[in-house]
Amino acid sequence: AMKVLRTLRNHWKKTTFGVCLLSWGGSWLYGKHCDNLLRRAACREAQAFGNQTIPSSMPLKKATVFLNPAACKGKARNLFEKNAAPILHLSGLDVTVVKTDYEGQAKKLLELMENTDLIIVAGGDGTVQEVLQKLSDVNLLSSCVQAVFSKIPIGFIPLGKNCTLSHTLYPESTNQVQHITNATLAILKGETVPLDVLQIKGEKEQPVFAVTGLRWGSYRDAGVKASKYWYLGPLKTKAAHFFSTFKEWPQKHQAALTYLGPTERPPEEPEEKPSRPPLYVRLYRRLRLYWSSPPKEIPQEVSPEDWEELNLSTIELSIATRNRQLDLMRTEDFMDICIEEDTVSKGQFITRGSQKMDDPHMCPEGSQCIQASRCILQLPEGTGGSFSIDNEEYEAMPVEVKLLSRKLRFFCDPRMRDQLLPAAVQ
């Protein structure tokens, strides 16, 4: 024993390295073991759904999964197959997986959507937006928002780096495996909440749809550059905002905003149990949707005096849905427009910039807050820069933003529904 202790003491560097390596290895193995236990428990719970008997005349529920393999730095496919796919298959769902880079004909996607009972988006914020865009490109989203497809519930499995919807739909979890399995099980439990959608339309571009919102300003510009300072570790965010202050200061963004106030919320239609129509009806709908021209929206009569105009100078402007503050009892529908002061100090800019990395649409004290159902943002000629729409980058340009209230239903964890909508749960 003394010889062993003497050897360890004489080679203390190697001893220290060995102890650290063994400790790290043990911690890694224990973490893998805990992850396997979480997967096993989730699969047992899913098996209970799969063991339920259904009438022989009732077809299996069909689920279409839109998977973004590029999410989470290319790890999304492996994360989905290890943590979510076994749960979905054990539950008895008829699962079809479509990769988001699928370039099939619109007719094929239309056929797929016509024969699905639920849609599952597996990825991050960008994947949700990409799926909504694909549906709109084949004339589905405008139809689904107004009629049949709005009844198809959507599940969200968080696999990406930015998963803003997770904060609304699922409890917080620091364990990625637990977060993914909880989200997948929530789809099986069937509880849903209605979410708003923003339709953002430029002068010539196709509309872009967002479930979180739009940002334009200096915090956004500095935040996207934080990854350049990766070598500074936890200080990279502060460094990005610090170096941003070396530009022209104060940083001001000029624009003209025209907006309409909140609209009265119509009574919610009673939910009907969805039933699949006969085959000839589905064929007729499919052909009519595919061959007909895009439905024209009936322009609403809005008198000029209903619009309010505002010339603004701000360090950052954000237009956000109320999906983070769900309230079924609210009597009005609106989106939040936050116009931040352009007189912040450099210290405040660095501090708030770090806070906005965690909550991009936070509205600091002293900002002008406007509730609107529709707005038009006019930018001065020659304005450069970019928007962030649901954490995806788009060229800054004049846009019209329209609120589509409660147009999509997302599956959520029953515990979150109880917290978010206590008055609606009897």
Secondary structure, 3 states (H helix, E strand, C coil): CHHHHHHHHHCHHHHHHHHHHHHHHHHHHHHHHHHHHHHHHHHHHHHHHHCCCCCCCCCCCEEEEEECCCHHHHCHHHHHHHHHHHHHHHCCCEEEEEECCCCCCHHHHHHHHHCCCEEEEEECHHHHHHHHHHHHHCCCHHHHHHCHHHHCCEEEEECCCCCCCHHHHCCCCCCHHHHHHHHHHHHHHCCEEEEEEEEEECCCCCCEEECCEEEEEHHHHHHCCHHHHHHHHHHHHHHHHHHHCCCCCCCCEEEEEEEECCEECCCCCCCCCCCCCCHHHHHHHHHHHHHCCCCCCCCCCCCHHHCEEEEEEECEEEEECCHHHCCCCCCEECEEEEECCCCCCHHHHHHHHHHHHHCCCCCCCCCEEEEECEEEEECCCCCCCEEEECCEEEECCCEEEEEEEEEEEEECCHHHHHHHCHHHCC
